[in-house]
Amino acid sequence: MINAHEIVTAPDAAPHRTAFVLHGILGSRGNWRGFGRALAAAHPEWRVVLVDLRGHGESHGVKPPHTVRACAADLTRLARHLGWRPEAIVGHSFGGKVALTYAREHGAGLKAAWSLDSPPGVQAIDGEVRHVIETARALPTPVADRRAVVAHFTAAGLSEGIGRWMTTNLRRTADGFVWRFDLDVVDALLADYAALDLFPFLENPPPGLALNLVLAGRSNRWEGETGQRIASLERVATHTLKDAGHWVHIDDPDGLLRVLAMSFA
């Protein structure tokens, strides 16, 4: 399988450098389209490849195992298909661990990896994420319209914002809307993400590779032992967007563009 993707460039640009941008769990490349356009406009020498990770968006039909490592290997096949090795890779949340794993195992030609609000160690699966997945499973599909989806999620005690976001994952069929993601694949990926420990890689990265962690100032993911271990990393740069929550590219896109500029300049 070659991941579904789209290539974003600045108007009239002739880009000669490549960056991959990866969404989080239950997301898709469409979630990052606006930011990808802003990134390409700010750095017209770059093409930005927005990727649907396996089981998400339009990337389906891939064989198990469904792991973070398998997602990273998928990106190598995509790079070979495109004929462009990424010089930079940016991943949000689940995609952050995919980005770091790609850097660890397939990083030839890679100069910088960015993990956005994604703690690199072993962690419990976020309760709200689990609730969202269970609520998505409970939705009878096909469903007639997007408003019914929002109502379904709010009736389960989730916010209207989450309900509206989940409607971005709908695909229209002749009978109504169905999910574009594969929830069985999502479950397997999420379990592997939670169990994966990338601190050993961050503690001893290869020379010449710039590793960066972006911390959302209003996120609770950086407390306790995780924060202490992050602070002890000597060869990893950390950047805090103090006014951003988990959705850093929505809450503070200008701030995110500023910190990424060090790798895209």
C-alpha positions in Angstrom: 0.0 0.0 0.0 1.1 3.5 -0.8 -0.4 6.0 1.8 -3.0 8.3 0.5 -1.4 11.8 0.5 -1.5 15.2 -1.1 1.4 17.5 -2.0 1.1 21.2 -1.0 3.4 23.8 -2.5 3.4 27.6 -2.6 1.9 29.1 -5.8 4.4 29.3 -8.7 7.1 27.7 -6.5 9.7 25.2 -7.7 10.3 23.3 -4.4 13.4 21.1 -4.2 13.1 20.0 -0.5 10.5 17.7 1.0 8.7 17.5 4.4 6.2 14.9 5.6 3.4 16.0 7.9 1.5 13.4 9.9 -1.8 13.6 11.7 -2.8 12.1 15.1 -5.1 9.1 15.9 -8.6 9.4 14.4 -7.4 12.2 12.1 -6.5 12.6 8.5 -4.4 14.7 6.2 -7.3 17.1 5.8 -6.8 18.2 9.4 -3.5 19.6 8.4 -4.3 21.1 5.0 -4.6 24.7 6.2 -1.4 24.6 8.2 0.4 22.7 5.4 -0.4 25.6 3.0 0.8 28.1 5.5 4.1 26.2 5.9 4.6 25.9 2.2 3.8 29.6 1.7 6.4 30.5 4.4 9.0 28.3 2.8 8.4 28.0 -0.9 11.5 25.9 -1.5 9.7 23.1 0.3 7.0 20.7 -0.8 4.8 19.6 2.1 3.4 16.0 1.8 0.3 15.5 3.9 -0.1 11.8 4.7 -3.1 9.6 5.7 -1.6 7.1 8.0 -2.8 3.5 7.7 -6.4 2.9 8.8 -7.1 6.6 8.4 -8.5 8.9 5.7 -8.1 7.0 2.4 -5.3 4.7 3.5 -6.9 1.3 3.8 -6.3 -2.3 2.8 -2.9 -2.7 4.5 -2.0 -5.9 6.2 -1.2 -6.2 9.9 0.6 -5.8 12.2 -0.8 -2.4 12.8 2.0 -0.7 14.8 3.9 2.6 15.0 6.8 0.9 13.4 4.7 -0.3 10.5 3.4 3.2 10.0 7.0 4.4 9.7 7.8 1.7 7.2 4.8 2.8 5.2 6.4 6.2 4.9 9.6 4.7 3.4 7.5 3.1 0.7 5.7 6.4 0.1 9.1 8.2 -0.2 10.3 5.6 -2.7 7.1 5.9 -4.7 7.4 9.7 -4.8 11.1 9.7 -5.5 11.7 12.2 -2.6 13.2 11.4 0.7 12.0 13.8 3.4 14.5 16.1 4.9 12.0 17.0 7.7 9.2 15.1 9.3 6.5 16.6 11.5 4.1 14.4 13.5 1.3 15.4 15.8 0.2 13.2 18.8 0.2 9.6 17.5 2.0 10.9 14.4 4.7 12.3 16.7 5.8 8.8 17.6 5.6 7.7 14.0 7.9 10.6 13.1 10.4 9.7 15.7 10.3 6.0 14.7 10.8 6.9 11.1 13.8 9.0 12.2 15.2 6.1 14.2 14.8 3.4 11.5 14.5 5.0 8.1 16.2 8.4 8.6 18.7 8.4 5.7 18.6 11.9 4.3 16.5 13.2 7.2 17.8 16.3 8.9 15.1 17.1 11.4 12.2 15.3 13.2 9.5 17.1 15.1 7.0 15.5 17.5 4.1 17.8 18.5 2.5 17.3 21.9 3.3 13.6 22.0 5.1 12.2 25.1 7.8 9.8 23.9 7.5 7.3 26.7 5.0 4.5 27.8 1.7 6.0 28.8 -1.9 5.2 29.6 -4.4 5.6 26.8 -6.2 8.9 27.3 -9.7 8.3 28.7 -11.3 10.8 26.5 -9.7 9.2 23.4 -11.0 5.9 24.5 -14.5 7.4 25.0 -14.4 8.9 21.5 -13.5 5.6 20.0 -16.2 3.7 21.9 -18.8 6.3 20.9 -17.8 6.1 17.3 -18.2 2.3 17.4 -21.7 2.8 18.9 -22.9 5.0 16.0 -25.2 3.0 13.7 -23.9 3.6 10.1 -24.7 4.7 7.5 -26.1 7.8 9.1 -28.3 10.3 7.2 -26.4 13.6 8.0 -23.6 15.2 9.9 -25.9 16.8 12.5 -26.9 13.3 13.6 -23.3 12.5 14.3 -22.7 15.6 16.4 -25.9 14.8 18.3 -24.7 11.2 18.9 -21.4 12.4 20.4 -22.9 15.1 22.6 -25.5 12.6 23.9 -22.5 10.5 25.0 -21.2 13.4 27.1 -18.6 14.6 24.6 -18.3 18.2 23.5 -19.9 19.6 20.4 -16.4 20.5 19.2 -15.4 16.9 19.3 -18.6 15.9 17.5 -18.0 18.4 14.7 -14.4 17.3 14.4 -15.5 13.7 14.1 -17.7 14.7 11.1 -14.5 15.4 9.2 -14.0 11.6 9.2 -17.2 10.8 7.4 -17.4 9.4 3.8 -20.6 9.8 1.8 -22.1 6.6 0.3 -25.3 6.0 -1.6 -26.9 5.0 1.6 -25.6 7.8 3.8 -22.4 8.6 5.7 -19.9 6.0 7.1 -16.6 6.3 8.9 -13.5 6.8 6.8 -11.2 5.2 9.4 -11.0 1.6 10.4 -11.7 1.3 14.1 -10.0 -2.1 14.5 -6.8 -0.7 13.0 -7.1 2.4 15.2 -7.4 0.3 18.3 -4.3 -1.7 17.4 -2.3 1.4 16.6 -3.3 3.2 19.8 -2.4 0.2 21.9 1.1 0.1 20.3 1.5 3.8 20.6 0.8 3.7 24.4 3.3 0.8 24.9 6.1 2.3 22.8 9.1 3.9 24.7 11.2 6.2 22.5 13.2 7.7 25.3 16.2 5.5 24.6 16.3 6.8 21.1 16.0 10.4 22.3 18.8 9.9 24.9 21.2 8.7 22.2 20.2 10.1 18.8 22.5 9.8 15.7 24.8 12.7 14.9 23.5 15.2 12.4 19.8 14.7 13.2 17.9 17.5 14.9 15.2 16.1 17.2 12.6 18.5 18.5 9.7 18.2 20.9 6.9 20.8 20.9 5.1 21.0 24.2 1.6 22.5 24.4 1.6 24.8 27.4 -2.1 24.0 28.2 -1.6 20.2 27.7 -1.4 17.9 30.7 0.9 15.5 28.9 4.2 16.9 30.3 3.7 16.5 34.0 5.5 14.4 36.6 8.1 11.9 35.5 7.6 12.6 31.8 8.5 16.2 32.2 11.5 15.3 34.3 12.8 12.9 31.7 12.2 15.5 28.9 14.2 18.0 30.9 17.1 15.6 31.2 17.5 15.1 27.4 20.7 16.7 26.3 20.5 16.3 22.5 16.8 17.1 22.0 15.4 20.6 21.6 12.2 21.4 23.4 9.8 24.2 22.5 6.8 25.3 24.5 3.8 27.0 23.0 2.5 28.3 26.2 -1.0 29.3 25.0 -1.7 26.2 23.0 -3.6 23.1 23.9 -3.1 19.7 22.3 -4.2 21.0 18.9 -1.1 23.2 18.5 -1.7 23.9 14.8 -5.2 25.2 15.6 -4.5 27.0 18.9 -1.2 28.7 17.9 -0.4 28.2 14.2 1.8 31.3 14.1 3.8 30.1 17.1 4.2 26.6 15.5 5.4 28.1 12.2 8.0 30.2 14.2 9.5 27.2 15.9 9.5 25.0 12.8 11.3 27.7 10.9 14.6 26.6 12.3 14.4 23.4 10.3 12.7 24.9 7.2 14.8 28.0 6.7 
